[in-house]
Amino acid sequence: MSTFFARLKETRLVKGLVYAIVGAASYPGINIFNKLQVNGMENLHTLPKRNVLFVSNHQTYFADVITFIHIFCAVSWRKKYKLGIPFYLLWPFTRIKYVAAEETMKSNWLSKLLSLGGAITVKRTWRSEGTEVRRSLDPTDTRKIERALKDNWVITFPQGTTKPFAPGRKGTAFIIKQHRPIVIPVVINGYWRAFNKKGLKLKKRGSLLSVTFKEPLDIDYNDTCENILEKVMDAIEQSKQYMLRGKHHLMSSLDK
């Protein structure tokens, strides 16, 4: 029976229903009460529908990834520069997966609902229930991501935390090195200002939310994980050279 439900929640019907509900509830906060600016959206049309890994900085638990889902669904309806009216929620693009901490996605009924939208739950290798820990990378988690890449666009946040300029995790580089996906760096901003930490409650209206999709990274898959991770962190503007470069980064650090 558990296998049946596992398959059921992966169907387009279930994921589409979750996207429609979550999308309708979140659209006003993302694109009415605040202004969403998407850069590089037109370039997503040329990407294959599998083995694409989006790597991004992270500012809230859920608003970031919900925005990605809105954008990808809009792209499937041939939108190129903005979301427009969300007719795309009537028939959403569901070949989307995102990496999320297992403990976060099991924390309450709402996070469990959001997990039906394509969460790849993984065990944090550095933190558990608010306590610092050190675990080796779980092979089961890497297999989950490998399977997801075969038929989906996968979103991951290399830092694994909403704290700006936190170090990236080598697990991301390991996945890139082993499975050789097309890697699209994404830089987001404004979410820390507009939403609370979970990203489910508006904190300030009238904020500019920006999402920038960059060109695919030119990666030497035979390079070391350390070098690959360094290139990723630089591309998502979370490396040391970007630290405190702009006022918004300074304010973001203070806000945390």
VOPAGU-2260 file (C-alpha; in pm, 1 decimal, decimal comma):
REM VOPAGU-2260
SITE   aa  ch    i         X         Y         Z
SITE  MET   A    0       0,0       0,0       0,0
SITE  SER   A    1     285,7     239,8      84,5
SITE  THR   A    2     428,3     181,1    -263,7
SITE  PHE   A    3      90,7     270,0    -415,8
SITE  PHE   A    4      74,0     600,8    -227,8
SITE  ALA   A    5     437,4     675,0    -313,5
SITE  ARG   A    6     352,3     635,6    -681,7
SITE  LEU   A    7      26,4     826,5    -646,1
SITE  LYS   A    8     191,9    1137,5    -504,2
SITE  GLU   A    9     429,4    1143,6    -802,0
SITE  THR   A   10     147,0    1156,3   -1054,7
SITE  ARG   A   11      76,5    1468,7   -1255,6
SITE  LEU   A   12    -272,4    1479,8   -1106,1
SITE  VAL   A   13    -154,0    1506,1    -744,9
SITE  LYS   A   14     139,9    1737,6    -813,5
SITE  GLY   A   15     -73,4    1952,5   -1042,1
SITE  LEU   A   16    -338,4    1987,9    -771,7
SITE  VAL   A   17     -74,6    2086,3    -514,4
SITE  TYR   A   18      75,8    2340,8    -755,0
SITE  ALA   A   19    -266,7    2488,2    -826,9
SITE  ILE   A   20    -354,4    2526,1    -457,1
SITE  VAL   A   21     -14,8    2654,3    -343,8
SITE  GLY   A   22      24,8    2866,3    -656,3
SITE  ALA   A   23    -311,3    3039,2    -616,4
SITE  ALA   A   24    -244,9    3108,6    -247,7
SITE  SER   A   25     108,1    3239,1    -303,2
SITE  TYR   A   26      67,0    3441,6    -624,7
SITE  PRO   A   27     -59,7    3762,2    -457,0
SITE  GLY   A   28     235,5    3776,1    -218,3
SITE  ILE   A   29     484,4    3714,0    -497,1
SITE  ASN   A   30     344,3    3924,1    -778,8
SITE  ILE   A   31      68,3    4158,3    -653,1
SITE  PHE   A   32     157,9    4283,1    -303,9
SITE  ASN   A   33     522,1    4272,3    -410,7
SITE  LYS   A   34     685,6    4307,5    -751,9
SITE  LEU   A   35     861,5    4011,3    -911,0
SITE  GLN   A   36    1139,6    4079,6   -1159,1
SITE  VAL   A   37    1269,2    3777,2   -1352,6
SITE  ASN   A   38    1589,2    3803,2   -1553,9
SITE  GLY   A   39    1697,9    3535,9   -1802,1
SITE  MET   A   40    1357,6    3367,8   -1805,2
SITE  GLU   A   41    1355,6    3357,4   -2185,7
SITE  ASN   A   42    1666,9    3137,1   -2185,0
SITE  LEU   A   43    1487,4    2857,2   -1998,3
SITE  HIS   A   44    1290,2    2768,4   -2313,3
SITE  THR   A   45    1596,5    2610,8   -2474,1
SITE  LEU   A   46    1675,7    2376,9   -2183,7
SITE  PRO   A   47    1601,4    2003,0   -2203,0
SITE  LYS   A   48    1334,1    1874,9   -1965,0
SITE  ARG   A   49    1574,7    1643,1   -1782,3
SITE  ASN   A   50    1915,6    1646,9   -1614,1
SITE  VAL   A   51    1906,7    2019,4   -1539,6
SITE  LEU   A   52    2020,0    2134,8   -1194,9
SITE  PHE   A   53    1931,6    2483,3   -1073,5
SITE  VAL   A   54    2165,8    2601,9    -797,1
SITE  SER   A   55    2056,4    2905,5    -599,4
SITE  ASN   A   56    2116,3    3110,8    -290,2
SITE  HIS   A   57    1847,4    3076,6     -25,9
SITE  GLN   A   58    1653,1    3340,3     170,9
SITE  THR   A   59    1335,9    3171,4     300,8
SITE  TYR   A   60    1233,3    2810,8     356,1
SITE  PHE   A   61     949,9    2802,6     103,3
SITE  ALA   A   62     887,0    3131,2     -84,8
SITE  ASP   A   63    1204,2    3084,9    -292,1
SITE  VAL   A   64    1114,5    2743,9    -427,4
SITE  ILE   A   65     747,1    2835,8    -471,9
SITE  THR   A   66     858,6    3122,9    -694,7
SITE  PHE   A   67    1070,7    2881,9    -900,2
SITE  ILE   A   68     764,0    2664,3    -952,0
SITE  HIS   A   69     561,0    2966,9   -1067,1
SITE  ILE   A   70     834,6    3063,3   -1312,6
SITE  PHE   A   71     883,7    2713,1   -1454,0
SITE  CYS   A   72     509,7    2667,5   -1500,2
SITE  ALA   A   73     488,9    3006,0   -1674,0
SITE  VAL   A   74     778,3    2904,6   -1902,2
SITE  SER   A   75     586,1    2591,1   -2000,7
SITE  TRP   A   76     309,9    2826,9   -2120,4
SITE  ARG   A   77     567,4    3012,7   -2333,7
SITE  LYS   A   78     602,1    3311,1   -2101,7
SITE  LYS   A   79     940,8    3478,2   -2152,9
SITE  TYR   A   80     976,8    3779,0   -1926,6
SITE  LYS   A   81     716,3    3770,0   -1649,0
SITE  LEU   A   82     450,5    3552,7   -1489,8
SITE  GLY   A   83     148,4    3744,2   -1615,2
SITE  ILE   A   84    -195,5    3620,0   -1513,6
SITE  PRO   A   85    -144,9    3269,7   -1364,3
SITE  PHE   A   86    -345,9    3071,3   -1618,5
SITE  TYR   A   87     -50,9    2830,7   -1612,9
SITE  LEU   A   88    -184,4    2691,8   -1284,6
SITE  LEU   A   89    -470,1    2532,6   -1480,2
SITE  TRP   A   90    -220,3    2292,0   -1640,2
SITE  PRO   A   91     110,2    2333,1   -1456,5
SITE  PHE   A   92     448,3    2194,0   -1551,1
SITE  THR   A   93     513,8    1925,4   -1289,4
SITE  ARG   A   94     851,5    1782,5   -1384,2
SITE  ILE   A   95    1009,2    1979,1   -1102,2
SITE  LYS   A   96    1191,8    1851,6    -795,8
SITE  TYR   A   97    1363,5    2041,2    -518,8
SITE  VAL   A   98    1606,6    1934,1    -247,8
SITE  ALA   A   99    1487,2    2003,4     107,6
SITE  ALA   A  100    1586,2    1902,4     459,6
SITE  GLU   A  101    1386,2    1604,4     580,3
SITE  GLU   A  102    1319,7    1754,2     924,1
SITE  THR   A  103    1185,0    2075,8     767,7
SITE  MET   A  104     941,6    1895,5     537,7
SITE  LYS   A  105     805,4    1682,0     822,8
SITE  SER   A  106     763,5    1967,3    1069,6
SITE  ASN   A  107     388,7    2033,9    1017,9
SITE  TRP   A  108      91,4    1961,6     791,9
SITE  LEU   A  109     164,1    2254,6     561,7
SITE  SER   A  110     521,7    2148,5     496,0
SITE  LYS   A  111     395,4    1794,0     434,6
SITE  LEU   A  112     153,5    1932,4     174,9
SITE  LEU   A  113     435,8    2128,3      10,6
SITE  SER   A  114     649,0    1814,1       3,0
SITE  LEU   A  115     392,1    1659,7    -233,0
SITE  GLY   A  116     497,5    1926,1    -483,4
SITE  GLY   A  117     822,6    1744,7    -555,0
SITE  ALA   A  118    1043,4    1758,7    -246,0
SITE  ILE   A  119    1354,4    1539,5    -243,5
SITE  THR   A  120    1400,2    1503,5     129,7
SITE  VAL   A  121    1757,9    1459,6     247,0
SITE  LYS   A  122    1922,4    1435,4     586,9
SITE  ARG   A  123    2125,8    1738,2     677,7
SITE  THR   A  124    2492,0    1643,0     707,4
SITE  TRP   A  125    2572,8    1928,7     944,7
SITE  ARG   A  126    2265,5    1999,2    1156,8
SITE  SER   A  127    1979,5    1806,6    1313,7
SITE  GLU   A  128    1694,1    1941,9    1529,6
SITE  GLY   A  129    1884,5    2264,7    1592,6
SITE  THR   A  130    2203,3    2088,2    1699,3
SITE  GLU   A  131    2534,1    2090,9    1515,1
SITE  VAL   A  132    2625,1    1741,9    1393,9
SITE  ARG   A  133    2864,2    1587,3    1143,0
SITE  ARG   A  134    2740,3    1307,6     920,2
SITE  SER   A  135    2884,3    1164,3     604,7
SITE  LEU   A  136    2678,1    1208,2     288,7
SITE  ASP   A  137    2399,2     950,1     281,9
SITE  PRO   A  138    2420,3     742,0     -40,6
SITE  THR   A  139    2040,9     705,4     -33,3
SITE  ASP   A  140    2004,8    1081,0     -62,6
SITE  THR   A  141    2238,4    1100,6    -362,9
SITE  ARG   A  142    2042,3     821,9    -534,1
SITE  LYS   A  143    1719,1    1018,2    -481,5
SITE  ILE   A  144    1869,9    1318,0    -658,8
SITE  GLU   A  145    2014,4    1098,0    -934,3
SITE  ARG   A  146    1670,0     947,7   -1002,9
SITE  ALA   A  147    1510,3    1292,2    -999,0
SITE  LEU   A  148    1756,6    1431,9   -1253,7
SITE  LYS   A  149    1666,7    1158,8   -1502,8
SITE  ASP   A  150    1324,3    1310,3   -1573,1
SITE  ASN   A  151    1307,9    1650,0   -1406,7
SITE  TRP   A  152    1444,3    1993,7   -1345,1
SITE  VAL   A  153    1594,5    1983,3    -996,9
SITE  ILE   A  154    1639,4    2284,2    -767,3
SITE  THR   A  155    1899,6    2280,3    -492,7
SITE  PHE   A  156    2035,2    2533,5    -246,9
SITE  PRO   A  157    2405,4    2452,0    -193,5
SITE  GLN   A  158    2425,2    2641,8     135,0
SITE  GLY   A  159    2136,4    2448,2     285,7
SITE  THR   A  160    2050,7    2748,9     503,0
SITE  THR   A  161    1893,8    3092,6     465,0
SITE  LYS   A  162    2196,9    3257,9     625,9
SITE  PRO   A  163    2373,7    3471,3     361,6
SITE  PHE   A  164    2729,9    3379,0     266,5
SITE  ALA   A  165    2719,2    3050,3     456,6
SITE  PRO   A  166    2964,7    2799,4     306,2
SITE  GLY   A  167    2837,4    2567,5      34,9
SITE  ARG   A  168    2806,4    2193,4      95,2
SITE  LYS   A  169    3025,0    1952,6     -98,5
SITE  GLY   A  170    2727,8    1727,4    -164,2
SITE  THR   A  171    2615,6    1963,5    -441,1
SITE  ALA   A  172    2956,2    1943,4    -610,1
SITE  PHE   A  173    2955,1    1565,1    -573,5
SITE  ILE   A  174    2617,4    1540,9    -749,5
SITE  ILE   A  175    2743,5    1765,7   -1030,7
SITE  LYS   A  176    3064,3    1567,1   -1070,6
SITE  GLN   A  177    2893,8    1227,8   -1067,7
SITE  HIS   A  178    2583,8    1297,0   -1278,8
SITE  ARG   A  179    2702,2    1579,2   -1506,1
SITE  PRO   A  180    2380,8    1782,6   -1528,7
SITE  ILE   A  181    2342,1    2116,9   -1701,4
SITE  VAL   A  182    2397,6    2357,5   -1410,1
SITE  ILE   A  183    2202,8    2684,9   -1408,6
SITE  PRO   A  184    2310,7    2935,5   -1140,2
SITE  VAL   A  185    2031,2    3146,5    -993,0
SITE  VAL   A  186    2058,0    3459,1    -779,1
SITE  ILE   A  187    1755,4    3570,7    -578,0
SITE  ASN   A  188    1704,0    3875,7    -363,0
SITE  GLY   A  189    1432,4    4062,2    -173,2
SITE  TYR   A  190    1268,4    3758,4     -13,5
SITE  TRP   A  191    1428,5    3816,9     326,1
SITE  ARG   A  192    1272,5    4163,4     323,7
SITE  ALA   A  193     924,1    4067,7     202,2
SITE  PHE   A  194     862,3    3741,8     390,6
SITE  ASN   A  195     927,4    3586,0     727,9
SITE  LYS   A  196    1194,7    3317,6     751,7
SITE  LYS   A  197     960,0    3036,6     649,2
SITE  GLY   A  198     844,3    3240,2     350,4
SITE  LEU   A  199     477,0    3177,6     419,7
SITE  LYS   A  200     384,8    3510,5     578,4
SITE  LEU   A  201     421,4    3859,6     433,3
SITE  LYS   A  202     649,9    4080,8     638,6
SITE  LYS   A  203     656,9    4387,3     413,2
SITE  ARG   A  204     459,0    4485,6     104,8
SITE  GLY   A  205     595,7    4673,5    -192,9
SITE  SER   A  206     924,9    4486,7    -199,7
SITE  LEU   A  207    1112,6    4408,4    -518,8
SITE  LEU   A  208    1170,0    4034,9    -554,3
SITE  SER   A  209    1434,1    3948,1    -810,5
SITE  VAL   A  210    1525,2    3614,3    -966,4
SITE  THR   A  211    1814,0    3601,2   -1212,3
SITE  PHE   A  212    1883,3    3290,9   -1419,6
SITE  LYS   A  213    2241,0    3295,1   -1547,7
SITE  GLU   A  214    2396,5    3110,1   -1839,7
SITE  PRO   A  215    2479,0    2740,0   -1781,5
SITE  LEU   A  216    2806,2    2693,7   -1596,8
SITE  ASP   A  217    3106,1    2576,4   -1796,2
SITE  ILE   A  218    3218,5    2290,2   -1574,1
SITE  ASP   A  219    3506,7    2047,5   -1596,3
SITE  TYR   A  220    3335,5    1741,1   -1452,4
SITE  ASN   A  221    3674,9    1581,4   -1391,4
SITE  ASP   A  222    3777,7    1867,0   -1163,3
SITE  THR   A  223    3780,3    1829,6    -784,2
SITE  CYS   A  224    3462,6    1875,4    -580,1
SITE  GLU   A  225    3630,4    2168,2    -403,9
SITE  ASN   A  226    3690,5    2354,2    -730,3
SITE  ILE   A  227    3343,5    2276,2    -865,3
SITE  LEU   A  228    3185,2    2402,1    -542,7
SITE  GLU   A  229    3394,8    2719,4    -556,4
SITE  LYS   A  230    3269,6    2788,6    -910,1
SITE  VAL   A  231    2909,1    2729,4    -803,5
SITE  MET   A  232    2932,2    2958,0    -499,9
SITE  ASP   A  233    3087,4    3232,8    -708,9
SITE  ALA   A  234    2812,2    3197,7    -972,4
SITE  ILE   A  235    2532,6    3233,8    -715,0
SITE  GLU   A  236    2718,7    3532,3    -567,5
SITE  GLN   A  237    2773,1    3377,8    -226,7
SITE  SER   A  238    3152,1    3347,7    -237,6
SITE  LYS   A  239    3387,2    3556,9     -26,7
SITE  GLN   A  240    3445,0    3808,3    -303,0
SITE  TYR   A  241    3075,6    3900,9    -299,9
SITE  MET   A  242    3048,9    3929,8      77,1
SITE  LEU   A  243    2935,1    4277,8     181,8
SITE  ARG   A  244    2991,6    4406,5    -171,8
SITE  GLY   A  245    2652,3    4575,2    -174,7
SITE  LYS   A  246    2429,8    4741,4      80,3
SITE  HIS   A  247    2156,1    4480,5      36,5
SITE  HIS   A  248    2400,1    4206,0     134,8
SITE  LEU   A  249    2500,7    4395,2     446,4
SITE  MET   A  250    2138,3    4454,1     546,7
SITE  SER   A  251    2058,3    4089,0     473,7
SITE  SER   A  252    2336,9    3974,7     705,1
SITE  LEU   A  253    2218,0    4205,6     981,1
SITE  ASP   A  254    1857,7    4094,4     936,9
SITE  LYS   A  255    1956,5    3732,9    1005,0
